[in-house]
Amino acid sequence: MVTGVLGDLLSYIRLFALGISSAILGFVFNSLALSVSGSVIGVFFMVIILVIGHSINIFMASLGSFVHPMRLTFVEFYKNAGFEGGGRKYTPFRKLI
């Protein structure tokens, strides 16, 4: 039980680290975009960097916010909680003779 709780705690700390890294990546795209905004062409590239960079960051954050909690729920929580699924044995459709 203690190792299961410790493993769950470390998994949630990993989710926190993913959130922090997403924020840092956003700051990097902002500073990169601001560093090229010196002229009209620079403003054009600034907008491109902001749109593409933050789109990548939002996609990765969305994927992480879906995949990691599902993994925590189905792999770690059910394993450590002693959950045993019920139901009937799977029998595929077949022809009756």
Backbone as a ProteinNet text record, in pm:
[ID]
protein_1_A
[PRIMARY]
MVTGVLGDLLSYIRLFALGISSAILGFVFNSLALSVSGSVIGVFFMVIILVIGHSINIFMASLGSFVHPMRLTFVEFYKNAGFEGGGRKYTPFRKLI
[TERTIARY]
82.3	0	87.1	193.3	277.4	346.1	395.2	462.1	362.5	238.6	136.4	103.4	91	62.4	180.5	302.1	420.4	427.1	395.3	393.6	289.8	171.2	67.2	110.2	174	221.6	324.6	415.2	515.5	451.9	347.6	279.1	211.9	150.3	87.3	191.2	305.9	415.2	461.6	461.5	498.9	399.1	269.7	169.5	193.3	230.4	262.6	382.1	482.6	601.2	566.1	473.5	429.9	361.1	282.2	218.2	318.7	418	521	601.3	634.5	711.6	630.7	499.6	415.1	416.2	413.7	419.7	554.3	661.6	794.3	806	750.3	752.6	676.5	564.7	491.4	574.6	647.6	735.4	845.9	898.6	1004.5	952.1	832	774.5	747.2	701.8	678.5	807.4	911.9	1037.6	1101.8	1087.9	1139.9	1066.5	934.7	856.4	887.2	905.3	935.8	1075.2	1164.9	1301.5	1310.5	1213.3	1218.5	1127	1058.7	959.5	1022.2	1109.1	1173.2	1119.4	1066.3	1016.5	882.3	832.7	704.7	717.7	828.8	851.8	871.3	936.2	954.3	822.8	728.9	596.7	524.7	542	482.8	537.7	670.6	730.5	693.4	675.2	633.9	497.4	404.5	270.7	277.2	359.6	373.2	430.3	533.6	594.2	493.3	418.2	320.7	209.4	157.8	46.7	92.7	203	250.3	300.4	378.8	434.3	328.5	233.4	129.4	30.4	13.3	-70.5	-7.7	122.7	193.3	181.4	199.1	192.7	52.9	-50.1	-187.4	-218.8	-172.1	-194.7	-128	-3.3	67.7	3.9	-41.8	-107.2	-241.7	-314.6	-443	-422.4	-324.6	-295.6	-251.3	-164.3	-117.7	-226.9	-318.7	-426.5	-528.6	-528.4	-618.7	-549.7	-431	-363.9	-315.5	-250.8	-190.8	-293.8	-402.3	-502.2	-570.5	-590.7	-648	-554.1	-424.8	-327.3	-326.4	-331.3	-334.2	-457.4	-570	-693.2	-694.2	-668.2	-685.7	-569.3	-448.6	-333.2	-298.8	-283.4	-232.1	-341.5	-451	-553.2	-620.1	-663.2	-732.6	-640.5	-511.6	-417.1	-398.5	-383.1	-356.4	-481.4	-598.2	-721.7	-777	-716.4	-765.7	-890.9	-911.1	-1029.8	-1018.8	-1124.6	-1131.5	-1258	-1241.3	-1356.2	-1444.1	-1570.3	-1664.3	-1708.1	-1818.4	-1872.4	-1864.1	-1900.6	-1900.2	-1777.9	-1738.2	-1626.4	-1664.4	-1567.7	-1591.2	-1605.3	-1718.8	-1740.8	-1784.5	-1700.5	-1734.8	-1852.7	-1912.2	-2022.1	-1971.1	-2052.2	-2012.8	-2138.2	-2117.8	-2230.1	-2274.9	-2402.1	-2457.3	-2483.5	-2440.5	-2457.1	-2585.1
-119.4	0	126.4	127.6	246.4	273.9	170.3	191	235.2	188.3	232.3	379.2	423.4	564.9	651.1	605.2	678.9	687.4	578.1	578.9	674.5	677.3	771.4	915.2	941.1	1075.6	1120.8	1033.2	1066.6	1088.8	1014.4	1034.1	1171.1	1212.4	1344.4	1455.7	1432.3	1530.3	1542.1	1430.4	1433.9	1517.4	1507.4	1590.4	1738.7	1769.3	1907.5	1956.4	1872.2	1909.4	1930.5	1852.2	1872.5	2008.7	2048.2	2178.7	2292.1	2277.9	2380.6	2390.3	2276.4	2279.7	2341.5	2323.5	2386.3	2538.7	2585.2	2730.5	2787.6	2716.4	2762.7	2765.8	2665.7	2663.7	2782.9	2820.4	2939.8	3066	3077.6	3193	3197.3	3081.6	3076.8	3123.9	3079.3	3125.3	3275.1	3326	3470.3	3549.4	3507.6	3582.6	3569	3452.4	3433.9	3524.4	3533.9	3618.3	3766	3805.3	3946.9	3985	3888	3920.3	3948.6	3904.6	3929.4	4044.3	4108.6	4210.4	4349.2	4369.6	4499.4	4581.8	4516.7	4586.8	4527.1	4568.2	4514.4	4365.7	4326.8	4184.5	4108.8	4173.9	4111.6	4087.2	4179	4160.5	4044.4	4030	3916.6	3784.5	3776.7	3654.8	3635.2	3744.4	3734.8	3666.7	3708.7	3649.3	3501	3467.3	3326.6	3243	3294.1	3221	3202.9	3308.2	3298.3	3198.4	3204.8	3115.6	2970.2	2943.3	2804.8	2753.2	2833.7	2789.4	2761.2	2851.3	2829.7	2721.5	2702.3	2590.8	2457.8	2445.7	2323.6	2303.5	2411.2	2401.8	2363	2420	2385.7	2241.6	2196	2056.9	1961.3	1988.9	1900.2	1902.3	2018.3	2027.4	1954	1964.5	1893.7	1743.7	1698.6	1555.7	1506.1	1582.5	1543.1	1544.9	1641.8	1649.3	1538.1	1471.8	1358.7	1225.8	1207.7	1077.7	1045	1138.8	1108.6	1080.6	1157.6	1118.9	985.7	955.3	824.3	712.3	731.9	632.5	617.9	730.1	723.6	650	676	612.9	463.8	426.6	287.4	197.2	248.3	163.3	164.1	282.4	288.1	283.7	355.5	357.4	221.8	163.3	35.5	-75.3	-66.4	-166.8	-155.5	-33.4	-13.6	-20.8	-0.5	-2.3	-143.6	-240.7	-377.7	-399.7	-320.1	-331.4	-456.5	-532.9	-649.6	-638	-635.9	-620.8	-744.7	-725	-836.5	-857.5	-917.3	-933.3	-1076.3	-1094.3	-1227.9	-1245.3	-1367.7	-1398.4	-1361.6	-1308.4	-1267.7	-1391	-1399.7	-1505.9	-1438.8	-1444.4	-1378.9	-1447.8	-1375.1	-1435.4	-1554.5	-1653.5	-1771.6	-1834.5	-1919.3	-1988.4	-2104.8	-2116.1	-2231.5	-2341.1	-2459.5	-2570.5	-2643.9
0	0	0	79.8	89.1	-44.2	-109	-237.9	-344	-335.6	-430.9	-415	-289.6	-264.3	-309	-282	-324.7	-477.2	-545.2	-691.6	-746.6	-683.7	-727.8	-704.9	-591.5	-562.7	-665.9	-701	-801.6	-938.7	-969.7	-1097.8	-1104.1	-993.9	-993.4	-994.9	-933.8	-943.5	-1088.1	-1160.9	-1302.8	-1382.4	-1349.9	-1417.5	-1389	-1265.7	-1231	-1312.8	-1328	-1405.9	-1552.3	-1605.9	-1743.9	-1760.1	-1660.8	-1665.8	-1659.4	-1574.2	-1563	-1693.5	-1752.1	-1876.5	-1990.3	-1989.4	-2090.3	-2074.5	-1951.1	-1927.4	-1971.9	-1942.7	-1982.8	-2135	-2201.5	-2347.7	-2405.3	-2342.5	-2384.9	-2369.6	-2258	-2238	-2342.4	-2379.2	-2480.5	-2615.2	-2655.1	-2782.1	-2778.9	-2664.7	-2654.4	-2669.7	-2600.9	-2609.3	-2746.6	-2809.7	-2945.2	-3043.5	-3029.2	-3119.1	-3097.5	-2972.9	-2945.9	-2992.4	-3001.2	-3044.4	-3194.4	-3274.2	-3418.7	-3461.6	-3367.5	-3405	-3411.7	-3510	-3524.3	-3638.9	-3740	-3858.5	-3898.3	-4014.2	-4062.1	-4092.8	-4154.7	-4183.1	-4052.7	-3956.2	-3825.4	-3754.8	-3768.5	-3708.1	-3774.2	-3906.2	-3977.3	-3922.8	-3907	-3851.9	-3705.1	-3632.6	-3493.2	-3482.7	-3568	-3565.5	-3603	-3701.8	-3742.4	-3627.9	-3561	-3450.1	-3336.8	-3305.9	-3198.2	-3230.6	-3352.3	-3388.7	-3392	-3459.7	-3470.9	-3335.5	-3265.5	-3138	-3033.5	-3018.4	-2918	-2961	-3090.8	-3137.5	-3099.6	-3118	-3077.7	-2927.1	-2852	-2706.4	-2658.7	-2717.5	-2680	-2717.2	-2833.8	-2873.2	-2775.6	-2739.8	-2647.1	-2508.4	-2463.3	-2333.4	-2334.5	-2444.6	-2455.3	-2455.1	-2529.8	-2533.1	-2396.1	-2331.4	-2199	-2094.8	-2105.3	-2006.5	-2025.3	-2137.9	-2159.2	-2131.2	-2184.6	-2177.7	-2036.3	-1969.9	-1840.8	-1730.9	-1718.6	-1617.6	-1648.1	-1776.4	-1809.6	-1767.1	-1789.2	-1748.2	-1596.3	-1525.5	-1379.9	-1330.1	-1392.3	-1347.9	-1376.8	-1501.2	-1539.8	-1502.7	-1502.8	-1474.7	-1327	-1269.4	-1133.5	-1027.6	-1046.2	-942.7	-928.9	-1039.9	-1031.2	-980.4	-1012	-963.9	-812.8	-763.3	-621.2	-534.7	-591.6	-514.2	-499.9	-563.8	-555	-637.5	-740	-825.3	-910.4	-911.3	-999	-1080.9	-1209.7	-1297.1	-1296.4	-1313.2	-1320	-1463.1	-1479.4	-1613.2	-1661	-1786.3	-1846.4	-1933.4	-1952.1	-2039.4	-2183	-2256.6	-2394.5	-2482.1	-2551	-2649.6	-2780	-2880.8	-3007.1	-3075.7	-3169.6	-3246.3	-3325.8	-3336	-3413.4	-3473.6	-3575.1	-3638.3	-3551.5	-3541.6	-3470.6	-3572.1	-3541.4	-3637.4	-3612.6
[MASK]
+++++++++++++++++++++++++++++++++++++++++++++++++++++++++++++++++++++++++++++++++++++++++++++++++

